[in-house]
Amino acid sequence: MLKNFMIVAIGITVLIGVAPAHAQFGLDSVSNLVGGGDSNSANNSGSLKEDAAKFSHYLSVGTVNLIKAVAKMHEAVGEADKAKADLAQAELLAKGGTEIKAEELKKRWSVVDNSAFNRADFAKVSTQKGQELLVSSGIHLGAGMIVDKKALSLAQSIVTKTPSAQDLMDGSIMNAFELAKLAVEVLPGHIKKSGSWTTDLADYFSSHKLEAPSTEDFKKQISSDLPANENNDLYSD
C-alpha cells in the first residue's frame, strides 16, 4: 500500500514535469490511473462549453480535497483552530460548486499556499487519533492531486482555444477562461507541494508501520465527489 501511495504522488509530479530527481518508479501505473496528461488528447476535444463545465468542477473538487488534507494535517499536529478555519474554506468552496470566481478561488487557494508541513511536524504525532488524521489527509492529498492534474490538463486546453461570439455571451464559459488562466499558473505548484507532503507522510507511515492509503482509497474518495460521467472521464486517455 505504501508503494501505491508513493507511485501516485511521484507519478503525477513527473507527468507535469515537477518531480524530484530521485523519482524513478511506477510511472506506467500512474499514467494508467490518471488520464488527460496531454492537453491535446481526445478527451479534451469536446465543445468549449463541455470542457469549461468539466474543468470548473474538477478544479473545485481537487481544491476542496487539498484543503481538507491541509485541515487534517493541522489537526493532527495540534493546530485545531487552523483546521477548523481550513474546513470552513473547503465548505464554502464546495457550496459554490462550479460558480466560483477568480478572486474567491485565490482566497481558498491561500489555505494551501500558506501552509507548511515537514517530517519534523509529522514526527510529533504520536496518538492514534493523530495517526488516523494523517492517513485521512493522505487520502485527500492523493485524490486532490489526481483531480487537480485533470483540471490542469483541461485548463491548458481551454486557454489555447478561441471562444466564438456565442461563447463570449456565456458567463460560465468566460468565467472558466479566467479560472483556467489562473490554474495553469497555480496548479503545478500545488501538485508539487502536495507531492512533497505525500513523500513526508509516506516516510511517517513507514516508520510507524501504518498502512498507507491506496489507489483504491483515492478512487473511492473521488467517486464520492464526482458524478459518474466525470469520474469515468478522469481515468480515460
Order of alpha helices (4+ residues) and beta strands (2+ residues): alpha-alpha-alpha-alpha-alpha-alpha-alpha-alpha-alpha-alpha-alpha
